[in-house]
Amino acid sequence: MLLVIDAGNTNIVFAVHDGMQWRGIWRTRTAADRTSDEYAVWLLALLSHAGLKPAAISAAVIGTVVPAALYHLRRCCREWFNVEPLVARSTLDWGFEIRVDRPPEVGADRLLNALASHRRFGGPLIVVDFGTATTFDVIDKTGDYLGGVICPGINLSIEALHQAAAQLPRIGIARPQAVIGRSTVPAMQSGIYWGYVGMIEGLVTRIKAEFGAPMKVIATGGLAPLFSEGTLMIEHIEPDLTLEGLRLLAERNPAPKLPRERSRMLDQE
């Protein structure tokens, strides 16, 4: 079975795929200083609850936009599952060209979304990811990654309003029925929700015009269902797009070998 780890700025997602289906998907808060043992204690309990044994894990893949978290996640794979994880980088075999000025600067999550979305829907595509940042990524007909747009995420915008304006409270995200808010909280909710809907519609329209051909629009991330209610621009919602991209990347690339020192330790056990 394949252990898949998607480490974002806000959450880390662990998942197990048995070659046919996902056997479990679990989320925890991202903390760059969390040790490999802490991850293992949490993950082993969840695997046991799902009826899965650590020995059944035969490979692992990690995608991360948090470099500081990689060391402990890699150690977790090595020490608790006896596998060397494949780490998503621009230098791997993606099956498509990364047609930007500096490919190593592209976040792994954006390339993974491109891989999974093109496999699922073909192209051309726009992938909108509602994460810590809200990103728009452009994939052409053949699957090549062309770049995109990076915007502040919804939760970052809410926190910025609260921190920068003394009289504005911290609010939750909801879809207001009216655009015109008649008190502070509804006005803020309208600004966040309908403001982001307007941004989505405006950017998708401009990307399509610049690209010059019809494009499908796919959304992913936890807030994708909520914001898709407010616009007809989003055609499909794929909540686990990044995980699927990691699975496909692991299929395309050979599994790395454990470091020689670790291999010797295993032989002696």
Contacts in CASP RR format, 6 or more apart in sequence:
PFRMAT RR
TARGET T0000
AUTHOR 0000-0000-0000
METHOD contacts of the structure
MODEL  1
MLLVIDAGNTNIVFAVHDGMQWRGIWRTRTAADRTSDEYAVWLLALLSHA
GLKPAAISAAVIGTVVPAALYHLRRCCREWFNVEPLVARSTLDWGFEIRV
DRPPEVGADRLLNALASHRRFGGPLIVVDFGTATTFDVIDKTGDYLGGVI
CPGINLSIEALHQAAAQLPRIGIARPQAVIGRSTVPAMQSGIYWGYVGMI
EGLVTRIKAEFGAPMKVIATGGLAPLFSEGTLMIEHIEPDLTLEGLRLLA
ERNPAPKLPRERSRMLDQE
1 16 0 8 1.000
1 17 0 8 1.000
1 18 0 8 1.000
1 19 0 8 1.000
1 23 0 8 1.000
1 52 0 8 1.000
1 56 0 8 1.000
1 57 0 8 1.000
1 58 0 8 1.000
1 59 0 8 1.000
2 16 0 8 1.000
2 17 0 8 1.000
2 18 0 8 1.000
2 19 0 8 1.000
2 57 0 8 1.000
2 58 0 8 1.000
2 59 0 8 1.000
2 60 0 8 1.000
2 61 0 8 1.000
2 247 0 8 1.000
2 250 0 8 1.000
3 14 0 8 1.000
3 15 0 8 1.000
3 16 0 8 1.000
3 57 0 8 1.000
3 59 0 8 1.000
3 60 0 8 1.000
3 61 0 8 1.000
3 77 0 8 1.000
3 81 0 8 1.000
3 83 0 8 1.000
3 85 0 8 1.000
4 13 0 8 1.000
4 14 0 8 1.000
4 15 0 8 1.000
4 16 0 8 1.000
4 17 0 8 1.000
4 60 0 8 1.000
4 61 0 8 1.000
4 243 0 8 1.000
4 246 0 8 1.000
4 247 0 8 1.000
4 250 0 8 1.000
5 12 0 8 1.000
5 13 0 8 1.000
5 14 0 8 1.000
5 15 0 8 1.000
5 60 0 8 1.000
5 61 0 8 1.000
5 62 0 8 1.000
5 63 0 8 1.000
5 64 0 8 1.000
5 73 0 8 1.000
5 77 0 8 1.000
5 85 0 8 1.000
5 246 0 8 1.000
6 12 0 8 1.000
6 13 0 8 1.000
6 15 0 8 1.000
6 63 0 8 1.000
6 64 0 8 1.000
6 109 0 8 1.000
6 112 0 8 1.000
6 242 0 8 1.000
6 243 0 8 1.000
6 246 0 8 1.000
7 13 0 8 1.000
7 30 0 8 1.000
7 62 0 8 1.000
7 63 0 8 1.000
7 64 0 8 1.000
7 65 0 8 1.000
7 66 0 8 1.000
7 69 0 8 1.000
7 70 0 8 1.000
7 73 0 8 1.000
8 30 0 8 1.000
8 64 0 8 1.000
8 65 0 8 1.000
8 66 0 8 1.000
8 109 0 8 1.000
8 132 0 8 1.000
9 30 0 8 1.000
9 65 0 8 1.000
9 66 0 8 1.000
9 131 0 8 1.000
9 132 0 8 1.000
9 133 0 8 1.000
10 29 0 8 1.000
10 30 0 8 1.000
10 131 0 8 1.000
10 132 0 8 1.000
10 155 0 8 1.000
11 27 0 8 1.000
11 28 0 8 1.000
11 29 0 8 1.000
11 30 0 8 1.000
12 27 0 8 1.000
12 28 0 8 1.000
12 29 0 8 1.000
12 30 0 8 1.000
12 69 0 8 1.000
12 73 0 8 1.000
13 25 0 8 1.000
13 26 0 8 1.000
13 27 0 8 1.000
13 242 0 8 1.000
13 243 0 8 1.000
14 25 0 8 1.000
14 26 0 8 1.000
14 27 0 8 1.000
14 28 0 8 1.000
14 43 0 8 1.000
14 46 0 8 1.000
15 22 0 8 1.000
15 24 0 8 1.000
15 25 0 8 1.000
15 26 0 8 1.000
15 240 0 8 1.000
15 243 0 8 1.000
16 22 0 8 1.000
16 23 0 8 1.000
16 24 0 8 1.000
16 47 0 8 1.000
16 50 0 8 1.000
16 52 0 8 1.000
16 57 0 8 1.000
17 23 0 8 1.000
17 247 0 8 1.000
22 240 0 8 1.000
22 243 0 8 1.000
23 50 0 8 1.000
23 52 0 8 1.000
24 46 0 8 1.000
24 50 0 8 1.000
24 52 0 8 1.000
25 240 0 8 1.000
25 243 0 8 1.000
26 43 0 8 1.000
26 46 0 8 1.000
28 42 0 8 1.000
30 66 0 8 1.000
30 69 0 8 1.000
31 69 0 8 1.000
32 66 0 8 1.000
32 68 0 8 1.000
32 69 0 8 1.000
33 68 0 8 1.000
34 69 0 8 1.000
34 72 0 8 1.000
35 72 0 8 1.000
36 72 0 8 1.000
36 73 0 8 1.000
36 75 0 8 1.000
36 76 0 8 1.000
36 79 0 8 1.000
36 80 0 8 1.000
37 76 0 8 1.000
39 72 0 8 1.000
39 73 0 8 1.000
39 76 0 8 1.000
40 76 0 8 1.000
40 79 0 8 1.000
40 80 0 8 1.000
43 76 0 8 1.000
43 80 0 8 1.000
44 54 0 8 1.000
44 80 0 8 1.000
47 53 0 8 1.000
47 54 0 8 1.000
54 80 0 8 1.000
54 81 0 8 1.000
57 81 0 8 1.000
57 83 0 8 1.000
58 83 0 8 1.000
59 83 0 8 1.000
59 86 0 8 1.000
59 250 0 8 1.000
59 255 0 8 1.000
60 77 0 8 1.000
60 81 0 8 1.000
60 83 0 8 1.000
60 84 0 8 1.000
60 85 0 8 1.000
60 86 0 8 1.000
61 85 0 8 1.000
61 86 0 8 1.000
61 87 0 8 1.000
61 88 0 8 1.000
61 246 0 8 1.000
61 247 0 8 1.000
61 249 0 8 1.000
61 250 0 8 1.000
62 70 0 8 1.000
62 73 0 8 1.000
62 74 0 8 1.000
62 77 0 8 1.000
62 85 0 8 1.000
62 86 0 8 1.000
62 87 0 8 1.000
62 88 0 8 1.000
62 246 0 8 1.000
63 87 0 8 1.000
63 88 0 8 1.000
63 108 0 8 1.000
63 109 0 8 1.000
63 112 0 8 1.000
63 242 0 8 1.000
63 246 0 8 1.000
64 70 0 8 1.000
64 73 0 8 1.000
64 87 0 8 1.000
64 88 0 8 1.000
64 108 0 8 1.000
65 107 0 8 1.000
65 108 0 8 1.000
65 109 0 8 1.000
70 87 0 8 1.000
73 85 0 8 1.000
74 85 0 8 1.000
74 87 0 8 1.000
77 83 0 8 1.000
77 84 0 8 1.000
77 85 0 8 1.000
78 84 0 8 1.000
78 85 0 8 1.000
78 258 0 8 1.000
78 259 0 8 1.000
78 262 0 8 1.000
82 258 0 8 1.000
82 266 0 8 1.000
83 255 0 8 1.000
83 258 0 8 1.000
84 255 0 8 1.000
84 256 0 8 1.000
84 257 0 8 1.000
84 258 0 8 1.000
84 259 0 8 1.000
84 262 0 8 1.000
85 256 0 8 1.000
86 92 0 8 1.000
86 249 0 8 1.000
86 250 0 8 1.000
86 253 0 8 1.000
86 255 0 8 1.000
86 256 0 8 1.000
88 108 0 8 1.000
88 111 0 8 1.000
88 112 0 8 1.000
88 246 0 8 1.000
88 249 0 8 1.000
89 104 0 8 1.000
89 108 0 8 1.000
90 98 0 8 1.000
90 103 0 8 1.000
90 104 0 8 1.000
90 106 0 8 1.000
90 111 0 8 1.000
91 104 0 8 1.000
92 249 0 8 1.000
92 252 0 8 1.000
92 253 0 8 1.000
93 252 0 8 1.000
93 253 0 8 1.000
94 111 0 8 1.000
94 115 0 8 1.000
94 145 0 8 1.000
94 249 0 8 1.000
94 252 0 8 1.000
95 115 0 8 1.000
95 252 0 8 1.000
96 114 0 8 1.000
96 115 0 8 1.000
96 118 0 8 1.000
96 139 0 8 1.000
96 142 0 8 1.000
96 143 0 8 1.000
96 144 0 8 1.000
96 145 0 8 1.000
97 144 0 8 1.000
97 145 0 8 1.000
98 106 0 8 1.000
98 111 0 8 1.000
98 144 0 8 1.000
98 145 0 8 1.000
99 144 0 8 1.000
99 145 0 8 1.000
99 146 0 8 1.000
99 147 0 8 1.000
100 106 0 8 1.000
100 145 0 8 1.000
100 146 0 8 1.000
100 147 0 8 1.000
106 145 0 8 1.000
106 147 0 8 1.000
109 129 0 8 1.000
109 242 0 8 1.000
110 127 0 8 1.000
110 129 0 8 1.000
110 135 0 8 1.000
110 137 0 8 1.000
110 145 0 8 1.000
110 147 0 8 1.000
111 145 0 8 1.000
112 241 0 8 1.000
112 242 0 8 1.000
112 245 0 8 1.000
112 246 0 8 1.000
112 249 0 8 1.000
113 127 0 8 1.000
113 129 0 8 1.000
113 137 0 8 1.000
113 220 0 8 1.000
113 241 0 8 1.000
113 242 0 8 1.000
113 245 0 8 1.000
114 125 0 8 1.000
114 127 0 8 1.000
114 137 0 8 1.000
114 139 0 8 1.000
114 143 0 8 1.000
114 145 0 8 1.000
115 245 0 8 1.000
115 248 0 8 1.000
115 249 0 8 1.000
116 238 0 8 1.000
116 241 0 8 1.000
116 242 0 8 1.000
116 244 0 8 1.000
116 245 0 8 1.000
116 248 0 8 1.000
117 125 0 8 1.000
117 127 0 8 1.000
117 139 0 8 1.000
117 218 0 8 1.000
117 238 0 8 1.000
117 241 0 8 1.000
118 125 0 8 1.000
118 139 0 8 1.000
118 143 0 8 1.000
119 244 0 8 1.000
119 245 0 8 1.000
119 248 0 8 1.000
120 238 0 8 1.000
120 244 0 8 1.000
121 216 0 8 1.000
121 218 0 8 1.000
121 236 0 8 1.000
122 141 0 8 1.000
122 143 0 8 1.000
122 216 0 8 1.000
123 139 0 8 1.000
123 140 0 8 1.000
123 141 0 8 1.000
123 143 0 8 1.000
123 215 0 8 1.000
123 216 0 8 1.000
124 138 0 8 1.000
124 139 0 8 1.000
124 140 0 8 1.000
124 141 0 8 1.000
124 211 0 8 1.000
124 213 0 8 1.000
124 214 0 8 1.000
124 215 0 8 1.000
124 216 0 8 1.000
125 138 0 8 1.000
125 139 0 8 1.000
125 215 0 8 1.000
125 216 0 8 1.000
125 217 0 8 1.000
125 218 0 8 1.000
126 136 0 8 1.000
126 137 0 8 1.000
126 138 0 8 1.000
126 139 0 8 1.000
126 204 0 8 1.000
126 207 0 8 1.000
126 208 0 8 1.000
126 215 0 8 1.000
126 216 0 8 1.000
126 217 0 8 1.000
126 218 0 8 1.000
127 135 0 8 1.000
127 136 0 8 1.000
127 137 0 8 1.000
127 139 0 8 1.000
127 218 0 8 1.000
127 219 0 8 1.000
127 220 0 8 1.000
127 241 0 8 1.000
128 134 0 8 1.000
128 135 0 8 1.000
128 136 0 8 1.000
128 200 0 8 1.000
128 204 0 8 1.000
128 217 0 8 1.000
128 218 0 8 1.000
128 219 0 8 1.000
128 220 0 8 1.000
128 224 0 8 1.000
128 234 0 8 1.000
129 135 0 8 1.000
129 137 0 8 1.000
129 219 0 8 1.000
129 220 0 8 1.000
129 221 0 8 1.000
129 241 0 8 1.000
129 242 0 8 1.000
130 153 0 8 1.000
130 154 0 8 1.000
130 219 0 8 1.000
130 220 0 8 1.000
130 221 0 8 1.000
130 222 0 8 1.000
130 223 0 8 1.000
130 224 0 8 1.000
130 227 0 8 1.000
131 153 0 8 1.000
131 154 0 8 1.000
131 221 0 8 1.000
131 222 0 8 1.000
131 223 0 8 1.000
132 153 0 8 1.000
132 155 0 8 1.000
132 156 0 8 1.000
133 150 0 8 1.000
133 151 0 8 1.000
133 152 0 8 1.000
133 153 0 8 1.000
133 156 0 8 1.000
134 150 0 8 1.000
134 151 0 8 1.000
134 152 0 8 1.000
134 153 0 8 1.000
134 154 0 8 1.000
134 196 0 8 1.000
134 199 0 8 1.000
135 148 0 8 1.000
135 149 0 8 1.000
135 150 0 8 1.000
135 151 0 8 1.000
136 148 0 8 1.000
136 149 0 8 1.000
136 151 0 8 1.000
136 203 0 8 1.000
136 204 0 8 1.000
136 207 0 8 1.000
137 145 0 8 1.000
137 147 0 8 1.000
137 148 0 8 1.000
138 145 0 8 1.000
138 146 0 8 1.000
138 147 0 8 1.000
138 148 0 8 1.000
138 207 0 8 1.000
138 211 0 8 1.000
138 215 0 8 1.000
139 145 0 8 1.000
139 146 0 8 1.000
140 146 0 8 1.000
148 207 0 8 1.000
149 203 0 8 1.000
149 207 0 8 1.000
151 199 0 8 1.000
151 203 0 8 1.000
152 160 0 8 1.000
154 173 0 8 1.000
154 192 0 8 1.000
154 196 0 8 1.000
154 223 0 8 1.000
155 173 0 8 1.000
157 192 0 8 1.000
157 196 0 8 1.000
158 170 0 8 1.000
158 171 0 8 1.000
158 172 0 8 1.000
158 173 0 8 1.000
158 188 0 8 1.000
158 192 0 8 1.000
159 170 0 8 1.000
161 168 0 8 1.000
161 171 0 8 1.000
161 188 0 8 1.000
161 192 0 8 1.000
162 168 0 8 1.000
162 169 0 8 1.000
162 170 0 8 1.000
162 171 0 8 1.000
167 184 0 8 1.000
168 184 0 8 1.000
168 188 0 8 1.000
169 184 0 8 1.000
169 185 0 8 1.000
169 188 0 8 1.000
171 185 0 8 1.000
171 188 0 8 1.000
171 189 0 8 1.000
171 192 0 8 1.000
172 189 0 8 1.000
173 189 0 8 1.000
173 192 0 8 1.000
173 193 0 8 1.000
173 223 0 8 1.000
173 226 0 8 1.000
174 189 0 8 1.000
174 193 0 8 1.000
175 193 0 8 1.000
175 226 0 8 1.000
175 229 0 8 1.000
175 230 0 8 1.000
176 186 0 8 1.000
176 189 0 8 1.000
176 190 0 8 1.000
176 193 0 8 1.000
176 194 0 8 1.000
178 186 0 8 1.000
178 190 0 8 1.000
179 190 0 8 1.000
179 194 0 8 1.000
180 187 0 8 1.000
180 190 0 8 1.000
181 187 0 8 1.000
181 189 0 8 1.000
181 190 0 8 1.000
193 227 0 8 1.000
193 230 0 8 1.000
196 227 0 8 1.000
197 227 0 8 1.000
197 230 0 8 1.000
197 231 0 8 1.000
198 231 0 8 1.000
200 227 0 8 1.000
200 231 0 8 1.000
200 233 0 8 1.000
200 234 0 8 1.000
201 231 0 8 1.000
201 233 0 8 1.000
204 217 0 8 1.000
204 233 0 8 1.000
205 233 0 8 1.000
207 215 0 8 1.000
208 214 0 8 1.000
208 215 0 8 1.000
216 235 0 8 1.000
216 236 0 8 1.000
217 233 0 8 1.000
217 234 0 8 1.000
217 235 0 8 1.000
217 236 0 8 1.000
218 234 0 8 1.000
218 235 0 8 1.000
218 236 0 8 1.000
218 237 0 8 1.000
218 238 0 8 1.000
218 241 0 8 1.000
219 227 0 8 1.000
219 228 0 8 1.000
219 234 0 8 1.000
219 236 0 8 1.000
219 237 0 8 1.000
219 238 0 8 1.000
220 237 0 8 1.000
220 238 0 8 1.000
220 239 0 8 1.000
220 240 0 8 1.000
220 241 0 8 1.000
220 242 0 8 1.000
221 239 0 8 1.000
221 241 0 8 1.000
222 239 0 8 1.000
224 234 0 8 1.000
224 237 0 8 1.000
224 239 0 8 1.000
225 237 0 8 1.000
225 239 0 8 1.000
227 234 0 8 1.000
228 234 0 8 1.000
228 237 0 8 1.000
238 244 0 8 1.000
257 263 0 8 1.000
258 266 0 8 1.000
END
